[in-house]
Amino acid sequence: MTILTDVVDVVIGVDTHVDTHTAAAVVAGTGAVLGQITVATGSVPSSSVKRQGP
């Protein structure tokens, strides 16, 4: 079985809801949050969600 930290450095997750969507990027090995954004549904096209942080 492959261990995730052997394959990637960063994991991006998205949590979708009726009123908001939240995306976060975390360091695979530590779980440290690199950046996150929450937007109201319908307020921002998904193509305009850009990199946050360094």
PDB file with SEQRES, HELIX, SHEET and CRYST1 records, atoms N, CA, C and O in Angstrom:
SEQRES   1 A   54  MET THR ILE LEU THR ASP VAL VAL ASP VAL VAL ILE GLY          
SEQRES   2 A   54  VAL ASP THR HIS VAL ASP THR HIS THR ALA ALA ALA VAL          
SEQRES   3 A   54  VAL ALA GLY THR GLY ALA VAL LEU GLY GLN ILE THR VAL          
SEQRES   4 A   54  ALA THR GLY SER VAL PRO SER SER SER VAL LYS ARG GLN          
SEQRES   5 A   54  GLY PRO                                                      
HELIX    1 AA1 LEU A    4  VAL A    7  1                                   4    
HELIX    2 AA2 SER A   46  SER A   48  5                                   3    
SHEET    1 AA1 3 VAL A  10  THR A  16  0                                        
SHEET    2 AA1 3 THR A  20  VAL A  27 -1                                        
SHEET    3 AA1 3 VAL A  33  ALA A  40 -1                                        
CRYST1    1.000    1.000    1.000  90.00  90.00  90.00 P 1           1          
ATOM      1  N   MET A   1       0.839  -1.177   0.000  1.00  0.00           N  
ATOM      2  CA  MET A   1       0.000   0.000   0.000  1.00  0.00           C  
ATOM      3  C   MET A   1       0.888   1.245   0.000  1.00  0.00           C  
ATOM      4  O   MET A   1       1.890   1.292   0.714  1.00  0.00           O  
ATOM      5  N   THR A   2       0.525   2.251  -0.798  1.00  0.00           N  
ATOM      6  CA  THR A   2       1.278   3.500  -0.894  1.00  0.00           C  
ATOM      7  C   THR A   2       0.876   4.439   0.230  1.00  0.00           C  
ATOM      8  O   THR A   2      -0.306   4.594   0.538  1.00  0.00           O  
ATOM      9  N   ILE A   3       1.873   5.058   0.834  1.00  0.00           N  
ATOM     10  CA  ILE A   3       1.625   6.061   1.871  1.00  0.00           C  
ATOM     11  C   ILE A   3       1.564   7.422   1.193  1.00  0.00           C  
ATOM     12  O   ILE A   3       2.438   7.756   0.393  1.00  0.00           O  
ATOM     13  N   LEU A   4       0.543   8.206   1.506  1.00  0.00           N  
ATOM     14  CA  LEU A   4       0.299   9.482   0.847  1.00  0.00           C  
ATOM     15  C   LEU A   4       1.514  10.399   0.885  1.00  0.00           C  
ATOM     16  O   LEU A   4       1.830  11.041  -0.117  1.00  0.00           O  
ATOM     17  N   THR A   5       2.195  10.472   2.011  1.00  0.00           N  
ATOM     18  CA  THR A   5       3.336  11.390   2.131  1.00  0.00           C  
ATOM     19  C   THR A   5       4.520  10.965   1.272  1.00  0.00           C  
ATOM     20  O   THR A   5       5.439  11.758   1.065  1.00  0.00           O  
ATOM     21  N   ASP A   6       4.520   9.743   0.772  1.00  0.00           N  
ATOM     22  CA  ASP A   6       5.561   9.303  -0.159  1.00  0.00           C  
ATOM     23  C   ASP A   6       5.281   9.784  -1.578  1.00  0.00           C  
ATOM     24  O   ASP A   6       6.168   9.762  -2.432  1.00  0.00           O  
ATOM     25  N   VAL A   7       4.053  10.215  -1.826  1.00  0.00           N  
ATOM     26  CA  VAL A   7       3.631  10.557  -3.178  1.00  0.00           C  
ATOM     27  C   VAL A   7       3.441  12.060  -3.374  1.00  0.00           C  
ATOM     28  O   VAL A   7       3.776  12.589  -4.434  1.00  0.00           O  
ATOM     29  N   VAL A   8       2.912  12.749  -2.374  1.00  0.00           N  
ATOM     30  CA  VAL A   8       2.593  14.176  -2.513  1.00  0.00           C  
ATOM     31  C   VAL A   8       3.097  14.963  -1.313  1.00  0.00           C  
ATOM     32  O   VAL A   8       3.285  14.416  -0.226  1.00  0.00           O  
ATOM     33  N   ASP A   9       3.311  16.253  -1.527  1.00  0.00           N  
ATOM     34  CA  ASP A   9       3.709  17.145  -0.442  1.00  0.00           C  
ATOM     35  C   ASP A   9       2.523  17.896   0.138  1.00  0.00           C  
ATOM     36  O   ASP A   9       2.497  18.207   1.328  1.00  0.00           O  
ATOM     37  N   VAL A  10       1.541  18.186  -0.707  1.00  0.00           N  
ATOM     38  CA  VAL A  10       0.396  19.007  -0.308  1.00  0.00           C  
ATOM     39  C   VAL A  10      -0.895  18.299  -0.716  1.00  0.00           C  
ATOM     40  O   VAL A  10      -0.980  17.697  -1.786  1.00  0.00           O  
ATOM     41  N   VAL A  11      -1.892  18.385   0.157  1.00  0.00           N  
ATOM     42  CA  VAL A  11      -3.221  17.839  -0.130  1.00  0.00           C  
ATOM     43  C   VAL A  11      -4.207  18.998  -0.143  1.00  0.00           C  
ATOM     44  O   VAL A  11      -4.184  19.855   0.740  1.00  0.00           O  
ATOM     45  N   ILE A  12      -5.070  19.016  -1.148  1.00  0.00           N  
ATOM     46  CA  ILE A  12      -6.113  20.042  -1.239  1.00  0.00           C  
ATOM     47  C   ILE A  12      -7.453  19.362  -1.018  1.00  0.00           C  
ATOM     48  O   ILE A  12      -7.767  18.355  -1.651  1.00  0.00           O  
ATOM     49  N   GLY A  13      -8.232  19.925  -0.115  1.00  0.00           N  
ATOM     50  CA  GLY A  13      -9.555  19.378   0.164  1.00  0.00           C  
ATOM     51  C   GLY A  13     -10.619  20.441  -0.035  1.00  0.00           C  
ATOM     52  O   GLY A  13     -10.370  21.627   0.179  1.00  0.00           O  
ATOM     53  N   VAL A  14     -11.795  20.017  -0.442  1.00  0.00           N  
ATOM     54  CA  VAL A  14     -12.918  20.935  -0.644  1.00  0.00           C  
ATOM     55  C   VAL A  14     -14.126  20.379   0.086  1.00  0.00           C  
ATOM     56  O   VAL A  14     -14.456  19.200  -0.039  1.00  0.00           O  
ATOM     57  N   ASP A  15     -14.782  21.247   0.852  1.00  0.00           N  
ATOM     58  CA  ASP A  15     -15.987  20.887   1.591  1.00  0.00           C  
ATOM     59  C   ASP A  15     -17.126  21.730   1.032  1.00  0.00           C  
ATOM     60  O   ASP A  15     -17.144  22.949   1.203  1.00  0.00           O  
ATOM     61  N   THR A  16     -18.066  21.088   0.373  1.00  0.00           N  
ATOM     62  CA  THR A  16     -19.161  21.818  -0.275  1.00  0.00           C  
ATOM     63  C   THR A  16     -20.434  21.723   0.549  1.00  0.00           C  
ATOM     64  O   THR A  16     -20.757  20.679   1.115  1.00  0.00           O  
ATOM     65  N   HIS A  17     -21.138  22.825   0.601  1.00  0.00           N  
ATOM     66  CA  HIS A  17     -22.421  22.906   1.303  1.00  0.00           C  
ATOM     67  C   HIS A  17     -23.395  23.704   0.449  1.00  0.00           C  
ATOM     68  O   HIS A  17     -23.021  24.228  -0.600  1.00  0.00           O  
ATOM     69  N   VAL A  18     -24.615  23.796   0.886  1.00  0.00           N  
ATOM     70  CA  VAL A  18     -25.633  24.523   0.135  1.00  0.00           C  
ATOM     71  C   VAL A  18     -25.277  26.006   0.042  1.00  0.00           C  
ATOM     72  O   VAL A  18     -25.421  26.598  -1.027  1.00  0.00           O  
ATOM     73  N   ASP A  19     -24.821  26.613   1.125  1.00  0.00           N  
ATOM     74  CA  ASP A  19     -24.585  28.054   1.158  1.00  0.00           C  
ATOM     75  C   ASP A  19     -23.132  28.465   0.962  1.00  0.00           C  
ATOM     76  O   ASP A  19     -22.870  29.585   0.522  1.00  0.00           O  
ATOM     77  N   THR A  20     -22.178  27.587   1.277  1.00  0.00           N  
ATOM     78  CA  THR A  20     -20.758  27.928   1.155  1.00  0.00           C  
ATOM     79  C   THR A  20     -19.952  26.735   0.661  1.00  0.00           C  
ATOM     80  O   THR A  20     -20.360  25.580   0.789  1.00  0.00           O  
ATOM     81  N   HIS A  21     -18.800  27.052   0.095  1.00  0.00           N  
ATOM     82  CA  HIS A  21     -17.804  26.045  -0.255  1.00  0.00           C  
ATOM     83  C   HIS A  21     -16.490  26.479   0.403  1.00  0.00           C  
ATOM     84  O   HIS A  21     -16.141  27.658   0.372  1.00  0.00           O  
ATOM     85  N   THR A  22     -15.764  25.526   0.998  1.00  0.00           N  
ATOM     86  CA  THR A  22     -14.483  25.821   1.628  1.00  0.00           C  
ATOM     87  C   THR A  22     -13.418  24.924   0.999  1.00  0.00           C  
ATOM     88  O   THR A  22     -13.614  23.719   0.843  1.00  0.00           O  
ATOM     89  N   ALA A  23     -12.287  25.535   0.643  1.00  0.00           N  
ATOM     90  CA  ALA A  23     -11.146  24.782   0.120  1.00  0.00           C  
ATOM     91  C   ALA A  23      -9.952  25.068   1.016  1.00  0.00           C  
ATOM     92  O   ALA A  23      -9.771  26.192   1.485  1.00  0.00           O  
ATOM     93  N   ALA A  24      -9.137  24.044   1.251  1.00  0.00           N  
ATOM     94  CA  ALA A  24      -7.946  24.212   2.080  1.00  0.00           C  
ATOM     95  C   ALA A  24      -6.804  23.392   1.499  1.00  0.00           C  
ATOM     96  O   ALA A  24      -7.015  22.324   0.924  1.00  0.00           O  
ATOM     97  N   ALA A  25      -5.590  23.911   1.657  1.00  0.00           N  
ATOM     98  CA  ALA A  25      -4.376  23.188   1.275  1.00  0.00           C  
ATOM     99  C   ALA A  25      -3.590  22.922   2.545  1.00  0.00           C  
ATOM    100  O   ALA A  25      -3.356  23.834   3.338  1.00  0.00           O  
ATOM    101  N   VAL A  26      -3.177  21.656   2.744  1.00  0.00           N  
ATOM    102  CA  VAL A  26      -2.431  21.279   3.944  1.00  0.00           C  
ATOM    103  C   VAL A  26      -1.185  20.494   3.564  1.00  0.00           C  
ATOM    104  O   VAL A  26      -1.152  19.820   2.535  1.00  0.00           O  
ATOM    105  N   VAL A  27      -0.162  20.589   4.406  1.00  0.00           N  
ATOM    106  CA  VAL A  27       1.054  19.814   4.219  1.00  0.00           C  
ATOM    107  C   VAL A  27       0.726  18.359   4.535  1.00  0.00           C  
ATOM    108  O   VAL A  27       0.219  18.055   5.615  1.00  0.00           O  
ATOM    109  N   ALA A  28       1.013  17.465   3.600  1.00  0.00           N  
ATOM    110  CA  ALA A  28       0.636  16.058   3.761  1.00  0.00           C  
ATOM    111  C   ALA A  28       1.276  15.425   4.995  1.00  0.00           C  
ATOM    112  O   ALA A  28       0.629  14.638   5.687  1.00  0.00           O  
ATOM    113  N   GLY A  29       2.519  15.751   5.276  1.00  0.00           N  
ATOM    114  CA  GLY A  29       3.229  15.106   6.369  1.00  0.00           C  
ATOM    115  C   GLY A  29       2.879  15.597   7.755  1.00  0.00           C  
ATOM    116  O   GLY A  29       3.018  14.863   8.734  1.00  0.00           O  
ATOM    117  N   THR A  30       2.417  16.860   7.847  1.00  0.00           N  
ATOM    118  CA  THR A  30       2.179  17.445   9.169  1.00  0.00           C  
ATOM    119  C   THR A  30       0.744  17.881   9.405  1.00  0.00           C  
ATOM    120  O   THR A  30       0.318  18.016  10.552  1.00  0.00           O  
ATOM    121  N   GLY A  31       0.002  18.098   8.346  1.00  0.00           N  
ATOM    122  CA  GLY A  31      -1.353  18.615   8.484  1.00  0.00           C  
ATOM    123  C   GLY A  31      -1.411  20.118   8.672  1.00  0.00           C  
ATOM    124  O   GLY A  31      -2.483  20.672   8.912  1.00  0.00           O  
ATOM    125  N   ALA A  32      -0.256  20.791   8.566  1.00  0.00           N  
ATOM    126  CA  ALA A  32      -0.227  22.248   8.708  1.00  0.00           C  
ATOM    127  C   ALA A  32      -1.018  22.889   7.569  1.00  0.00           C  
ATOM    128  O   ALA A  32      -0.845  22.527   6.405  1.00  0.00           O  
ATOM    129  N   VAL A  33      -1.877  23.833   7.908  1.00  0.00           N  
ATOM    130  CA  VAL A  33      -2.707  24.508   6.915  1.00  0.00           C  
ATOM    131  C   VAL A  33      -1.866  25.564   6.197  1.00  0.00           C  
ATOM    132  O   VAL A  33      -1.308  26.461   6.829  1.00  0.00           O  
ATOM    133  N   LEU A  34      -1.783  25.447   4.876  1.00  0.00           N  
ATOM    134  CA  LEU A  34      -1.056  26.420   4.068  1.00  0.00           C  
ATOM    135  C   LEU A  34      -1.953  27.585   3.667  1.00  0.00           C  
ATOM    136  O   LEU A  34      -1.483  28.712   3.513  1.00  0.00           O  
ATOM    137  N   GLY A  35      -3.225  27.314   3.501  1.00  0.00           N  
ATOM    138  CA  GLY A  35      -4.170  28.352   3.121  1.00  0.00           C  
ATOM    139  C   GLY A  35      -5.560  27.768   3.029  1.00  0.00           C  
ATOM    140  O   GLY A  35      -5.743  26.567   2.833  1.00  0.00           O  
ATOM    141  N   GLN A  36      -6.536  28.648   3.176  1.00  0.00           N  
ATOM    142  CA  GLN A  36      -7.919  28.210   3.038  1.00  0.00           C  
ATOM    143  C   GLN A  36      -8.763  29.373   2.576  1.00  0.00           C  
ATOM    144  O   GLN A  36      -8.411  30.537   2.767  1.00  0.00           O  
ATOM    145  N   ILE A  37      -9.885  29.039   1.964  1.00  0.00           N  
ATOM    146  CA  ILE A  37     -10.806  30.060   1.493  1.00  0.00           C  
ATOM    147  C   ILE A  37     -12.218  29.499   1.608  1.00  0.00           C  
ATOM    148  O   ILE A  37     -12.455  28.321   1.340  1.00  0.00           O  
ATOM    149  N   THR A  38     -13.145  30.350   2.008  1.00  0.00           N  
ATOM    150  CA  THR A  38     -14.559  30.005   2.035  1.00  0.00           C  
ATOM    151  C   THR A  38     -15.296  31.027   1.195  1.00  0.00           C  
ATOM    152  O   THR A  38     -15.111  32.232   1.366  1.00  0.00           O  
ATOM    153  N   VAL A  39     -16.128  30.546   0.291  1.00  0.00           N  
ATOM    154  CA  VAL A  39     -16.900  31.444  -0.572  1.00  0.00           C  
ATOM    155  C   VAL A  39     -18.361  31.036  -0.531  1.00  0.00           C  
ATOM    156  O   VAL A  39     -18.695  29.866  -0.344  1.00  0.00           O  
ATOM    157  N   ALA A  40     -19.220  32.024  -0.709  1.00  0.00           N  
ATOM    158  CA  ALA A  40     -20.654  31.742  -0.810  1.00  0.00           C  
ATOM    159  C   ALA A  40     -20.908  31.057  -2.143  1.00  0.00           C  
ATOM    160  O   ALA A  40     -20.294  31.407  -3.151  1.00  0.00           O  
ATOM    161  N   THR A  41     -21.800  30.096  -2.152  1.00  0.00           N  
ATOM    162  CA  THR A  41     -22.100  29.406  -3.402  1.00  0.00           C  
ATOM    163  C   THR A  41     -22.683  30.393  -4.399  1.00  0.00           C  
ATOM    164  O   THR A  41     -23.500  31.244  -4.048  1.00  0.00           O  
ATOM    165  N   GLY A  42     -22.253  30.266  -5.638  1.00  0.00           N  
ATOM    166  CA  GLY A  42     -22.749  31.135  -6.693  1.00  0.00           C  
ATOM    167  C   GLY A  42     -22.088  32.500  -6.734  1.00  0.00           C  
ATOM    168  O   GLY A  42     -22.335  33.264  -7.668  1.00  0.00           O  
ATOM    169  N   SER A  43     -21.244  32.841  -5.739  1.00  0.00           N  
ATOM    170  CA  SER A  43     -20.660  34.182  -5.708  1.00  0.00           C  
ATOM    171  C   SER A  43     -19.384  34.295  -6.525  1.00  0.00           C  
ATOM    172  O   SER A  43     -19.060  35.377  -7.014  1.00  0.00           O  
ATOM    173  N   VAL A  44     -18.651  33.192  -6.681  1.00  0.00           N  
ATOM    174  CA  VAL A  44     -17.368  33.222  -7.375  1.00  0.00           C  
ATOM    175  C   VAL A  44     -17.277  31.984  -8.263  1.00  0.00           C  
ATOM    176  O   VAL A  44     -17.442  30.862  -7.782  1.00  0.00           O  
ATOM    177  N   PRO A  45     -17.016  32.181  -9.559  1.00  0.00           N  
ATOM    178  CA  PRO A  45     -16.822  30.995 -10.409  1.00  0.00           C  
ATOM    179  C   PRO A  45     -15.621  30.180  -9.927  1.00  0.00           C  
ATOM    180  O   PRO A  45     -14.627  30.756  -9.486  1.00  0.00           O  
ATOM    181  N   SER A  46     -15.697  28.850 -10.004  1.00  0.00           N  
ATOM    182  CA  SER A  46     -14.613  28.013  -9.501  1.00  0.00           C  
ATOM    183  C   SER A  46     -13.298  28.303 -10.198  1.00  0.00           C  
ATOM    184  O   SER A  46     -12.237  28.088  -9.612  1.00  0.00           O  
ATOM    185  N   SER A  47     -13.334  28.785 -11.429  1.00  0.00           N  
ATOM    186  CA  SER A  47     -12.101  29.089 -12.147  1.00  0.00           C  
ATOM    187  C   SER A  47     -11.389  30.307 -11.563  1.00  0.00           C  
ATOM    188  O   SER A  47     -10.220  30.537 -11.875  1.00  0.00           O  
ATOM    189  N   SER A  48     -12.062  31.090 -10.726  1.00  0.00           N  
ATOM    190  CA  SER A  48     -11.428  32.278 -10.163  1.00  0.00           C  
ATOM    191  C   SER A  48     -10.851  32.044  -8.768  1.00  0.00           C  
ATOM    192  O   SER A  48     -10.274  32.959  -8.181  1.00  0.00           O  
ATOM    193  N   VAL A  49     -10.999  30.819  -8.224  1.00  0.00           N  
ATOM    194  CA  VAL A  49     -10.375  30.498  -6.939  1.00  0.00           C  
ATOM    195  C   VAL A  49      -8.899  30.262  -7.212  1.00  0.00           C  
ATOM    196  O   VAL A  49      -8.520  29.304  -7.885  1.00  0.00           O  
ATOM    197  N   LYS A  50      -8.081  31.147  -6.679  1.00  0.00           N  
ATOM    198  CA  LYS A  50      -6.658  31.122  -6.963  1.00  0.00           C  
ATOM    199  C   LYS A  50      -5.854  30.772  -5.739  1.00  0.00           C  
ATOM    200  O   LYS A  50      -6.374  30.744  -4.624  1.00  0.00           O  
ATOM    201  N   ARG A  51      -4.593  30.508  -5.949  1.00  0.00           N  
ATOM    202  CA  ARG A  51      -3.663  30.170  -4.885  1.00  0.00           C  
ATOM    203  C   ARG A  51      -3.648  31.253  -3.803  1.00  0.00           C  
ATOM    204  O   ARG A  51      -3.564  32.447  -4.093  1.00  0.00           O  
ATOM    205  N   GLN A  52      -3.729  30.806  -2.565  1.00  0.00           N  
ATOM    206  CA  GLN A  52      -3.646  31.704  -1.417  1.00  0.00           C  
ATOM    207  C   GLN A  52      -2.356  31.419  -0.669  1.00  0.00           C  
ATOM    208  O   GLN A  52      -1.932  30.265  -0.598  1.00  0.00           O  
ATOM    209  N   GLY A  53      -1.736  32.420  -0.122  1.00  0.00           N  
ATOM    210  CA  GLY A  53      -0.519  32.208   0.662  1.00  0.00           C  
ATOM    211  C   GLY A  53       0.743  32.337  -0.161  1.00  0.00           C  
ATOM    212  O   GLY A  53       0.727  32.926  -1.242  1.00  0.00           O  
ATOM    213  N   PRO A  54       1.857  31.780   0.350  1.00  0.00           N  
ATOM    214  CA  PRO A  54       3.166  31.979  -0.289  1.00  0.00           C  
ATOM    215  C   PRO A  54       3.275  31.389  -1.677  1.00  0.00           C  
ATOM    216  O   PRO A  54       4.324  31.494  -2.312  1.00  0.00           O  
TER     217      PRO A  54                                                      
END                                                                             
